Each structure stands twice: as structure tokens, then as C-alpha cells.
Amino acid sequence: MPFLCLDDFEPAARRFLPQPMYSYIAGAAETGHSARANRTAFDRYAFVPRVLVDVSHRSSETTLLGRRYAAPFGIAPMGLAALAAYRGDILLARAAAAENIPMVMSGSSLIPLEDVVRLNPDAWFQAYLPGDQRDIDALLGRVQAAGYRTLVVTLDTPVAANRENDVRAGFSIPARPNLRLAWQGIRHPRWLFGTFLRTLVKHGMPHLENAYAKRGIPILSPHVERDLSGRSHLNWRHLDSIRRRWPGHLVVKGVLDARDGQRAAALGVDGVIVSNHGGRQLDGAAAPMHVLPQVVEACRDIPVMLDSGVRRGSDVLKALCLGARFVFVGRPFSFAAAAAGESGVLKASSLLKAEVLRNMGLLGVNAIGELEAGHLIDNHLINPTQRARP
């Protein structure tokens, strides 16, 4: 089956991946309400195109944090990407460099952050902050020494989410080998031999490499959960300290309340990503598209970005019309990597870019900077009865 849009990668990845791994990527917290709302939020808005506009010279290029990118989207941070595809973070980084789009390296990766930035010097690094200030400072020192220029601090993980669906599917960290997992590996031999066993033979047991300044513990260790916890006391003083310590661009991710965006901007951050973690943290949290205009209004002097639920070029353009400067896409790129490796990620990026350019033409727009709220109409204002729908 040919890949014609981002959604086409998911069925192929589901056939390739063991059920627990697929569930980890595709799943969300509790009932999955927020994950579904992220998608339906885009349906609230309809385009109002302009006609008889010469769009023969349109371009999807845009500038973000002083760099010119080929498209207004990038690859969101995705933990454990090296279990979805062999050396997953590396192939994502290479593809992003080839496509000239940003790739955000996850702090819960199984590949050292130094290996990724050597292949893609423009990669960003996303940190889940350690619970101790000394550990935070040491991690920042490591990231800076590696050569990263943009740091993304995720703010929406003060405590662990309720990922009960992962438990039902048999996925856990630490990994607990059992007959069920063994059977899943046997049923998915391409993943077993091409990803998991190949990793063990060539690189040894995977470790959580980037949570601290030093190498983390193996994914089979019973202390993994403890190693990833202890953030409940973090507060604005820690972000202020990071801003004083970090010399490069500082972006915060996981903001939904405009007051938090405003406070982060006042502390000197260089950008805000409006996100509900793809519905993987607080189930019932607002969809980013629903709060985006308020955050943009509160953060007029810095770029506001968005992730969670973006699947089509039309989604990208709707977010930009509402004031976002950029969007990030997660699960589809992970599925593309699992389904077809680096070529799959390149294909996914080219498909999304083609949709952006095509829809710009149909909308009567030549440049990303021309997009504005006037290109959208709120369907809820057209049909108020929609407000009563669940």
C-alpha cells in the first residue's frame, strides 16, 4: 500500500510493532478524551479562501528562532524512539536535517544526546528536569557541552500520568520480560531481529541515556520509575534558574493557560509550545487549538508554537492562522520510522509539506506570513447547536 498521507503510516507500523510497543506510541492517558479532542479541535474551524490570487510562486519556508526552515513544522520529541525503529532518534535526526526542519531530541531517549547532535547540529534537546537543582545544572552543562543551541523544557509532567492502557497492553517501564512479550516478539520477527536483537548485539542493553548528566539506568532496571520521578516540587524558581544558566534559546513546552505563557515570557524564555502532551498526561486537558489564541495574545513578543493532534497540512495552516508560528508532529513520524525507517520519515515530511503548499494555493496564500485569522471561520458561530455536542 502506498503512503499517501500521514495516517497511512499507522497501519503499517501496527503490523510491524509488537502490540505493547504500538500501544505505547498510539495510546493516551485514561479514557483518551484529550487525545481525541486534539483531533476534533481542528474541525471547529473552516477555511475562507481568496480567489484569483497568483499563487504560482508560493513558498512554505518560514523563520523560527533566527533560523530559516523549509516548512512550518518539525518533529516533536518522542521517548523510546529507538524501540520503535532501529536507532530511531538518529534516523529522525538525519531525516530532519535532510528536510531542513527542526527535530527535538527527547530526554527519555535510549541513544546518547551527543550522538544525535553530531549528525544534526541544529537538533533541539528536550529535557525532563531532574528533581535536584544540582542535577539540573549538571544536565544543562552536558547539553551545552554537546553543542545544542535550543533547549526545550517540558512543564506538564509534575507527576506520572495514569497510562493504564499501557498496562493492559503489556507495556511497562521497567520492561518486564514474560511469555506474553516473548510471544509478541515471535509474532513480529522483523521488529524482533531488525530492531530489538540488532540493538542488543550492536549496542548492548538500552539505557535511559539523557535524563541526567550521567548515563541513566537500563530499561530492565526496577529503579527506572524512580529515576524518572521526583518532579512534583519543581516551580517557577527552577525555570528562572535555567534561564540564567542556559545561554541559548530556551523554549517551554506543555503550556495551556495564557497566564503561564505570560509568566514564562516575563522570565525571558524565547518560545512557548502550547501542548497537552498529545493527551498522554492529564486526561480531559484542553485541546491546544482551543486555547492557542489566548496564549498568542499573552505572548506577543515571542513565538508561540503548537503540538498535539496535527495530522494534515490543513491542521498546520489552521494553527498558523490562529497565531502559531510553528507546529510539531509526534506520533506520525514515529509510525513512519517504524514502518519504513529513515525513508519513511522523509516521505512523511514530504507528504506534509506538499499538503501545506497545496492548501496554501487553494487558500490563495503565497507565504506563511500571509496567513491570518481572517482565513478561518468558527463553525460553532455558524451552528451554535454544535456547542452542546459532547
DRENVEXZA-682969 format. One record per residue (C-alpha): x, y, z. Coordinates in Angstrom, 2 decimals. Example, Ala and Ser with C-alpha at 12.3 -4.5 7.8 and 13.67 -1.06 7.14 Angstrom:
! DRENVEXZA-682969
<rec x="12.30" y="-4.50" z="7.80"/>
<rec x="13.67" y="-1.06" z="7.14"/>
//
This chain:
! DRENVEXZA-682969
<rec x="0.00" y="0.00" z="0.00"/>
<rec x="1.44" y="3.42" z="-0.94"/>
<rec x="1.79" y="6.11" z="1.71"/>
<rec x="-0.44" y="9.00" z="0.63"/>
<rec x="-0.84" y="10.85" z="3.93"/>
<rec x="0.47" y="10.68" z="7.49"/>
<rec x="-2.38" y="8.44" z="8.64"/>
<rec x="-1.23" y="5.72" z="6.22"/>
<rec x="1.88" y="5.02" z="8.27"/>
<rec x="0.00" y="3.89" z="11.37"/>
<rec x="-1.48" y="0.62" z="9.98"/>
<rec x="1.91" y="-0.34" z="8.56"/>
<rec x="3.60" y="0.40" z="11.88"/>
<rec x="0.96" y="-1.58" z="13.75"/>
<rec x="1.76" y="-4.65" z="11.65"/>
<rec x="5.49" y="-4.20" z="12.28"/>
<rec x="5.45" y="-3.44" z="16.01"/>
<rec x="4.60" y="-5.77" z="18.90"/>
<rec x="1.28" y="-4.78" z="20.43"/>
<rec x="2.79" y="-3.35" z="23.65"/>
<rec x="5.12" y="-1.06" z="21.69"/>
<rec x="2.39" y="0.05" z="19.31"/>
<rec x="0.12" y="0.77" z="22.26"/>
<rec x="2.81" y="2.89" z="23.92"/>
<rec x="3.11" y="5.10" z="20.83"/>
<rec x="-0.56" y="5.30" z="19.93"/>
<rec x="-2.06" y="5.35" z="23.41"/>
<rec x="-3.06" y="8.12" z="25.73"/>
<rec x="-3.96" y="8.60" z="29.38"/>
<rec x="-7.07" y="7.07" z="30.91"/>
<rec x="-10.10" y="7.38" z="28.57"/>
<rec x="-8.18" y="9.07" z="25.75"/>
<rec x="-10.56" y="12.05" z="25.85"/>
<rec x="-7.84" y="14.65" z="25.34"/>
<rec x="-6.19" y="12.71" z="22.52"/>
<rec x="-9.50" y="12.57" z="20.63"/>
<rec x="-10.24" y="16.21" z="21.38"/>
<rec x="-6.88" y="17.20" z="19.89"/>
<rec x="-8.06" y="15.89" z="16.53"/>
<rec x="-11.63" y="17.16" z="16.61"/>
<rec x="-10.47" y="20.63" z="17.69"/>
<rec x="-9.28" y="21.30" z="14.15"/>
<rec x="-12.79" y="20.57" z="12.84"/>
<rec x="-14.08" y="23.61" z="14.70"/>
<rec x="-12.58" y="25.87" z="12.04"/>
<rec x="-13.34" y="26.13" z="8.33"/>
<rec x="-11.24" y="27.89" z="5.71"/>
<rec x="-12.35" y="31.03" z="3.88"/>
<rec x="-10.20" y="31.03" z="0.72"/>
<rec x="-9.45" y="34.00" z="-1.51"/>
<rec x="-9.68" y="33.56" z="-5.29"/>
<rec x="-7.90" y="34.94" z="-8.35"/>
<rec x="-4.65" y="35.23" z="-6.44"/>
<rec x="-1.45" y="34.38" z="-8.33"/>
<rec x="-0.07" y="31.53" z="-6.20"/>
<rec x="2.47" y="30.23" z="-8.69"/>
<rec x="5.40" y="31.33" z="-6.53"/>
<rec x="4.21" y="30.23" z="-3.11"/>
<rec x="6.70" y="29.00" z="-0.50"/>
<rec x="6.34" y="27.07" z="2.74"/>
<rec x="9.60" y="28.45" z="4.15"/>
<rec x="9.47" y="30.27" z="7.46"/>
<rec x="11.81" y="31.65" z="10.11"/>
<rec x="11.82" y="30.48" z="13.73"/>
<rec x="14.30" y="31.49" z="16.44"/>
<rec x="16.57" y="33.04" z="13.85"/>
<rec x="16.73" y="30.06" z="11.50"/>
<rec x="15.07" y="29.61" z="8.12"/>
<rec x="13.23" y="26.30" z="7.78"/>
<rec x="11.78" y="24.65" z="4.69"/>
<rec x="8.35" y="24.21" z="6.28"/>
<rec x="6.44" y="25.46" z="9.34"/>
<rec x="6.50" y="22.09" z="11.10"/>
<rec x="9.03" y="19.92" z="12.90"/>
<rec x="9.46" y="16.58" z="14.63"/>
<rec x="8.26" y="16.57" z="18.24"/>
<rec x="10.25" y="14.80" z="20.98"/>
<rec x="9.30" y="11.13" z="21.26"/>
<rec x="10.59" y="8.95" z="24.06"/>
<rec x="11.96" y="5.45" z="23.45"/>
<rec x="12.09" y="6.07" z="19.70"/>
<rec x="14.89" y="3.51" z="19.40"/>
<rec x="12.38" y="0.79" z="20.36"/>
<rec x="10.03" y="1.80" z="17.56"/>
<rec x="12.75" y="1.74" z="14.91"/>
<rec x="16.40" y="0.73" z="14.97"/>
<rec x="18.40" y="3.77" z="16.22"/>
<rec x="15.17" y="5.71" z="15.90"/>
<rec x="16.41" y="9.07" z="17.20"/>
<rec x="19.32" y="9.02" z="14.78"/>
<rec x="17.22" y="8.33" z="11.71"/>
<rec x="14.75" y="11.05" z="12.79"/>
<rec x="17.64" y="13.49" z="13.19"/>
<rec x="19.14" y="12.63" z="9.79"/>
<rec x="15.79" y="12.95" z="8.04"/>
<rec x="15.08" y="16.29" z="9.71"/>
<rec x="18.46" y="17.63" z="8.62"/>
<rec x="17.83" y="16.48" z="5.04"/>
<rec x="14.38" y="18.11" z="5.03"/>
<rec x="15.57" y="21.27" z="6.82"/>
<rec x="13.00" y="21.03" z="9.58"/>
<rec x="13.71" y="21.02" z="13.34"/>
<rec x="13.88" y="17.75" z="15.26"/>
<rec x="13.55" y="17.79" z="19.05"/>
<rec x="15.62" y="15.10" z="20.78"/>
<rec x="13.72" y="13.51" z="23.67"/>
<rec x="15.11" y="13.48" z="27.19"/>
<rec x="13.74" y="9.94" z="27.56"/>
<rec x="15.76" y="8.63" z="24.63"/>
<rec x="17.77" y="5.41" z="24.55"/>
<rec x="20.52" y="7.00" z="22.44"/>
<rec x="23.04" y="9.48" z="23.89"/>
<rec x="22.22" y="13.09" z="23.07"/>
<rec x="25.81" y="13.59" z="21.88"/>
<rec x="25.34" y="11.03" z="19.08"/>
<rec x="22.32" y="12.88" z="17.71"/>
<rec x="23.73" y="16.41" z="17.66"/>
<rec x="26.86" y="15.18" z="15.86"/>
<rec x="24.62" y="14.06" z="12.99"/>
<rec x="22.29" y="17.06" z="13.16"/>
<rec x="23.94" y="20.14" z="14.68"/>
<rec x="20.63" y="22.01" z="14.53"/>
<rec x="18.69" y="19.48" z="16.61"/>
<rec x="16.93" y="20.76" z="19.72"/>
<rec x="17.08" y="18.98" z="23.08"/>
<rec x="14.00" y="18.42" z="25.26"/>
<rec x="14.60" y="17.94" z="28.97"/>
<rec x="12.51" y="16.34" z="31.67"/>
<rec x="14.05" y="18.16" z="34.59"/>
<rec x="15.69" y="16.13" z="37.35"/>
<rec x="14.30" y="16.84" z="40.79"/>
<rec x="17.50" y="18.30" z="42.27"/>
<rec x="18.96" y="21.69" z="41.31"/>
<rec x="22.49" y="20.30" z="41.14"/>
<rec x="21.31" y="17.60" z="38.77"/>
<rec x="19.51" y="20.20" z="36.65"/>
<rec x="22.67" y="22.30" z="36.40"/>
<rec x="24.77" y="19.26" z="35.54"/>
<rec x="22.34" y="18.18" z="32.80"/>
<rec x="22.35" y="21.68" z="31.30"/>
<rec x="26.14" y="21.60" z="31.31"/>
<rec x="26.13" y="18.31" z="29.42"/>
<rec x="23.61" y="19.56" z="26.85"/>
<rec x="25.56" y="22.77" z="26.31"/>
<rec x="28.88" y="20.93" z="26.01"/>
<rec x="27.35" y="18.63" z="23.38"/>
<rec x="26.60" y="21.66" z="21.20"/>
<rec x="22.83" y="22.07" z="21.44"/>
<rec x="21.67" y="25.64" z="20.93"/>
<rec x="17.97" y="25.23" z="21.69"/>
<rec x="16.69" y="23.73" z="24.93"/>
<rec x="13.05" y="22.69" z="25.36"/>
<rec x="11.85" y="22.24" z="28.94"/>
<rec x="8.69" y="20.18" z="29.32"/>
<rec x="6.50" y="21.54" z="32.11"/>
<rec x="3.43" y="19.27" z="32.16"/>
<rec x="4.91" y="16.22" z="33.90"/>
<rec x="4.99" y="17.07" z="37.63"/>
<rec x="3.72" y="13.57" z="38.41"/>
<rec x="3.37" y="10.40" z="36.37"/>
<rec x="0.24" y="10.10" z="34.25"/>
<rec x="-2.21" y="7.22" z="34.51"/>
<rec x="-1.20" y="5.12" z="31.49"/>
<rec x="-3.50" y="2.22" z="32.34"/>
<rec x="-3.82" y="1.35" z="28.66"/>
<rec x="-0.10" y="0.61" z="28.52"/>
<rec x="-0.54" y="-1.81" z="31.40"/>
<rec x="-3.42" y="-3.56" z="29.64"/>
<rec x="-1.30" y="-3.90" z="26.50"/>
<rec x="1.64" y="-5.33" z="28.43"/>
<rec x="3.94" y="-2.32" z="28.10"/>
<rec x="5.86" y="-1.14" z="31.13"/>
<rec x="9.00" y="0.72" z="32.14"/>
<rec x="10.92" y="-1.03" z="33.55"/>
<rec x="10.39" y="-3.70" z="30.93"/>
<rec x="9.34" y="-7.00" z="32.47"/>
<rec x="10.16" y="-9.97" z="30.22"/>
<rec x="7.46" y="-12.63" z="30.24"/>
<rec x="5.84" y="-15.20" z="27.98"/>
<rec x="3.38" y="-12.66" z="26.61"/>
<rec x="6.17" y="-10.35" z="25.47"/>
<rec x="8.15" y="-13.27" z="24.07"/>
<rec x="5.13" y="-14.34" z="22.02"/>
<rec x="4.70" y="-10.80" z="20.71"/>
<rec x="8.33" y="-10.82" z="19.60"/>
<rec x="7.89" y="-14.14" z="17.80"/>
<rec x="4.79" y="-12.82" z="16.04"/>
<rec x="6.72" y="-9.73" z="14.85"/>
<rec x="10.05" y="-11.17" z="13.64"/>
<rec x="11.05" y="-8.12" z="11.59"/>
<rec x="10.92" y="-5.97" z="14.71"/>
<rec x="12.47" y="-8.67" z="16.92"/>
<rec x="15.50" y="-9.23" z="14.69"/>
<rec x="15.73" y="-5.88" z="12.91"/>
<rec x="15.23" y="-3.59" z="15.91"/>
<rec x="15.43" y="-5.23" z="19.32"/>
<rec x="18.00" y="-8.02" z="18.90"/>
<rec x="20.03" y="-5.91" z="16.48"/>
<rec x="20.23" y="-3.23" z="19.17"/>
<rec x="21.30" y="-5.73" z="21.82"/>
<rec x="24.01" y="-7.23" z="19.62"/>
<rec x="25.46" y="-3.94" z="18.38"/>
<rec x="24.90" y="-1.61" z="21.32"/>
<rec x="24.06" y="-3.69" z="24.38"/>
<rec x="21.08" y="-3.34" z="26.70"/>
<rec x="19.29" y="0.01" z="26.10"/>
<rec x="19.68" y="2.60" z="28.84"/>
<rec x="17.82" y="5.82" z="29.52"/>
<rec x="20.69" y="7.95" z="28.31"/>
<rec x="19.69" y="11.57" z="28.77"/>
<rec x="17.68" y="12.10" z="31.95"/>
<rec x="20.80" y="13.19" z="33.86"/>
<rec x="24.30" y="14.42" z="33.22"/>
<rec x="25.49" y="10.84" z="33.50"/>
<rec x="24.22" y="7.78" z="31.70"/>
<rec x="20.93" y="6.51" z="33.06"/>
<rec x="19.98" y="3.00" z="34.09"/>
<rec x="18.95" y="0.08" z="31.87"/>
<rec x="15.31" y="-0.17" z="30.83"/>
<rec x="15.14" y="-3.53" z="32.61"/>
<rec x="16.18" y="-2.00" z="35.94"/>
<rec x="13.49" y="-1.94" z="38.64"/>
<rec x="14.67" y="1.57" z="39.53"/>
<rec x="13.70" y="3.15" z="36.19"/>
<rec x="10.42" y="4.56" z="37.51"/>
<rec x="12.22" y="6.14" z="40.45"/>
<rec x="14.78" y="7.60" z="38.06"/>
<rec x="12.02" y="9.32" z="36.08"/>
<rec x="10.05" y="10.70" z="39.03"/>
<rec x="10.64" y="13.30" z="41.74"/>
<rec x="9.48" y="16.41" z="39.85"/>
<rec x="6.43" y="17.34" z="41.91"/>
<rec x="8.23" y="20.14" z="43.77"/>
<rec x="9.57" y="21.93" z="40.67"/>
<rec x="8.36" y="25.53" z="40.34"/>
<rec x="8.98" y="28.86" z="38.62"/>
<rec x="12.20" y="29.44" z="40.54"/>
<rec x="13.71" y="26.46" z="38.73"/>
<rec x="12.75" y="27.90" z="35.34"/>
<rec x="14.23" y="31.25" z="36.34"/>
<rec x="17.46" y="29.48" z="37.31"/>
<rec x="17.56" y="27.64" z="33.97"/>
<rec x="17.09" y="30.89" z="32.06"/>
<rec x="20.04" y="32.41" z="33.93"/>
<rec x="22.16" y="29.31" z="33.35"/>
<rec x="21.29" y="28.44" z="29.73"/>
<rec x="22.95" y="30.69" z="27.11"/>
<rec x="21.00" y="29.51" z="24.06"/>
<rec x="17.37" y="29.59" z="23.02"/>
<rec x="15.01" y="28.42" z="25.76"/>
<rec x="11.56" y="27.05" z="24.88"/>
<rec x="8.94" y="25.78" z="27.33"/>
<rec x="6.53" y="23.02" z="26.33"/>
<rec x="3.23" y="21.98" z="27.87"/>
<rec x="1.58" y="25.38" z="28.38"/>
<rec x="-2.23" y="25.60" z="28.14"/>
<rec x="-3.01" y="28.59" z="30.37"/>
<rec x="-2.27" y="32.01" z="28.92"/>
<rec x="-1.17" y="33.21" z="32.37"/>
<rec x="1.58" y="30.57" z="32.40"/>
<rec x="2.70" y="31.61" z="28.94"/>
<rec x="2.84" y="35.23" z="30.04"/>
<rec x="4.83" y="34.36" z="33.15"/>
<rec x="7.29" y="32.26" z="31.13"/>
<rec x="7.74" y="35.13" z="28.68"/>
<rec x="8.40" y="37.50" z="31.57"/>
<rec x="11.19" y="35.19" z="32.76"/>
<rec x="12.85" y="35.52" z="29.36"/>
<rec x="12.01" y="32.30" z="27.52"/>
<rec x="12.37" y="32.52" z="23.75"/>
<rec x="9.31" y="30.49" z="22.81"/>
<rec x="6.27" y="28.62" z="24.11"/>
<rec x="4.81" y="25.35" z="22.83"/>
<rec x="1.09" y="25.03" z="23.53"/>
<rec x="0.60" y="21.33" z="24.18"/>
<rec x="-1.27" y="18.77" z="26.25"/>
<rec x="1.41" y="16.14" z="25.64"/>
<rec x="-0.65" y="14.51" z="22.92"/>
<rec x="-3.27" y="13.58" z="25.52"/>
<rec x="-0.74" y="11.47" z="27.40"/>
<rec x="-0.74" y="13.36" z="30.71"/>
<rec x="-3.92" y="14.91" z="32.15"/>
<rec x="-6.92" y="13.27" z="30.51"/>
<rec x="-9.54" y="15.94" z="29.97"/>
<rec x="-6.99" y="18.71" z="29.47"/>
<rec x="-7.98" y="21.30" z="26.87"/>
<rec x="-7.00" y="20.78" z="23.26"/>
<rec x="-4.19" y="23.21" z="22.36"/>
<rec x="-6.18" y="24.67" z="19.44"/>
<rec x="-8.89" y="25.79" z="21.87"/>
<rec x="-6.51" y="27.90" z="23.97"/>
<rec x="-3.99" y="28.90" z="21.30"/>
<rec x="-5.41" y="32.39" z="20.58"/>
<rec x="-5.32" y="33.36" z="24.26"/>
<rec x="-1.71" y="32.20" z="24.65"/>
<rec x="-0.69" y="34.05" z="21.49"/>
<rec x="-2.32" y="37.21" z="22.82"/>
<rec x="-0.48" y="36.85" z="26.14"/>
<rec x="2.91" y="36.20" z="24.50"/>
<rec x="3.05" y="38.82" z="21.77"/>
<rec x="6.82" y="39.26" z="21.86"/>
<rec x="7.87" y="35.61" z="21.46"/>
<rec x="6.87" y="32.84" z="19.04"/>
<rec x="4.08" y="30.55" z="20.17"/>
<rec x="4.13" y="27.02" z="18.76"/>
<rec x="1.69" y="24.11" z="18.97"/>
<rec x="1.73" y="20.35" z="19.09"/>
<rec x="-0.81" y="17.57" z="19.80"/>
<rec x="-3.09" y="16.17" z="17.12"/>
<rec x="-1.56" y="17.62" z="13.95"/>
<rec x="-2.04" y="15.16" z="11.08"/>
<rec x="-2.68" y="17.13" z="7.87"/>
<rec x="-1.39" y="20.20" z="6.11"/>
<rec x="-4.77" y="21.78" z="6.77"/>
<rec x="-4.16" y="21.33" z="10.52"/>
<rec x="-0.83" y="23.12" z="10.18"/>
<rec x="-2.39" y="26.05" z="8.35"/>
<rec x="-5.30" y="26.38" z="10.79"/>
<rec x="-2.89" y="26.61" z="13.72"/>
<rec x="-0.84" y="29.24" z="11.87"/>
<rec x="-3.98" y="31.24" z="11.08"/>
<rec x="-4.75" y="31.36" z="14.81"/>
<rec x="-1.34" y="32.82" z="15.55"/>
<rec x="1.00" y="29.86" z="15.98"/>
<rec x="4.40" y="30.41" z="14.39"/>
<rec x="5.16" y="26.71" z="14.05"/>
<rec x="3.75" y="23.26" z="14.82"/>
<rec x="5.32" y="19.98" z="15.87"/>
<rec x="4.21" y="16.47" z="14.93"/>
<rec x="4.94" y="13.38" z="17.00"/>
<rec x="3.18" y="10.04" z="16.58"/>
<rec x="3.02" y="10.06" z="12.74"/>
<rec x="6.79" y="10.44" z="12.47"/>
<rec x="7.29" y="7.63" z="14.96"/>
<rec x="4.97" y="5.40" z="12.93"/>
<rec x="6.76" y="6.39" z="9.73"/>
<rec x="10.11" y="5.43" z="11.26"/>
<rec x="8.74" y="2.06" z="12.38"/>
<rec x="7.06" y="1.34" z="9.06"/>
<rec x="9.82" y="2.37" z="6.68"/>
<rec x="12.87" y="3.64" z="8.55"/>
<rec x="14.55" y="6.86" z="7.52"/>
<rec x="12.92" y="6.78" z="4.09"/>
<rec x="9.56" y="6.65" z="5.84"/>
<rec x="10.34" y="9.79" z="7.86"/>
<rec x="11.49" y="11.57" z="4.70"/>
<rec x="8.29" y="10.50" z="2.95"/>
<rec x="6.14" y="11.69" z="5.86"/>
<rec x="7.81" y="15.09" z="5.84"/>
<rec x="7.45" y="15.47" z="2.07"/>
<rec x="3.77" y="14.48" z="2.21"/>
<rec x="3.01" y="17.03" z="4.91"/>
<rec x="4.96" y="19.75" z="3.14"/>
<rec x="3.13" y="19.00" z="-0.11"/>
<rec x="-0.21" y="19.31" z="1.68"/>
<rec x="0.83" y="22.63" z="3.18"/>
<rec x="1.85" y="24.01" z="-0.21"/>
<rec x="-1.23" y="22.66" z="-1.98"/>
<rec x="-3.59" y="24.07" z="0.61"/>
<rec x="-1.80" y="27.42" z="0.57"/>
<rec x="-2.54" y="27.59" z="-3.14"/>
<rec x="-6.17" y="26.65" z="-2.66"/>
<rec x="-6.43" y="29.20" z="0.14"/>
<rec x="-4.95" y="31.98" z="-2.02"/>
<rec x="-1.77" y="32.41" z="0.04"/>
<rec x="1.82" y="32.69" z="-1.18"/>
<rec x="3.78" y="32.96" z="2.05"/>
<rec x="3.39" y="31.63" z="5.57"/>
<rec x="3.38" y="35.19" z="6.90"/>
<rec x="0.20" y="35.96" z="4.94"/>
<rec x="-1.89" y="33.53" z="6.99"/>
<rec x="-4.27" y="35.27" z="9.39"/>
<rec x="-7.42" y="34.71" z="11.42"/>
<rec x="-9.49" y="36.07" z="8.54"/>
<rec x="-8.75" y="32.90" z="6.60"/>
<rec x="-10.84" y="30.94" z="9.12"/>
<rec x="-14.41" y="30.92" z="10.31"/>
<rec x="-15.54" y="29.32" z="13.56"/>
<rec x="-18.08" y="26.61" z="12.80"/>
<rec x="-19.52" y="26.99" z="16.30"/>
<rec x="-20.61" y="30.52" z="15.42"/>
<rec x="-22.31" y="29.24" z="12.27"/>
<rec x="-24.16" y="26.44" z="14.07"/>
<rec x="-24.44" y="27.16" z="17.81"/>
<rec x="-26.09" y="23.78" z="18.43"/>
<rec x="-22.67" y="22.18" z="17.97"/>
<rec x="-21.69" y="23.57" z="21.37"/>
<rec x="-23.98" y="21.07" z="23.04"/>
<rec x="-22.28" y="18.09" z="21.46"/>
<rec x="-20.04" y="16.03" z="23.77"/>
//
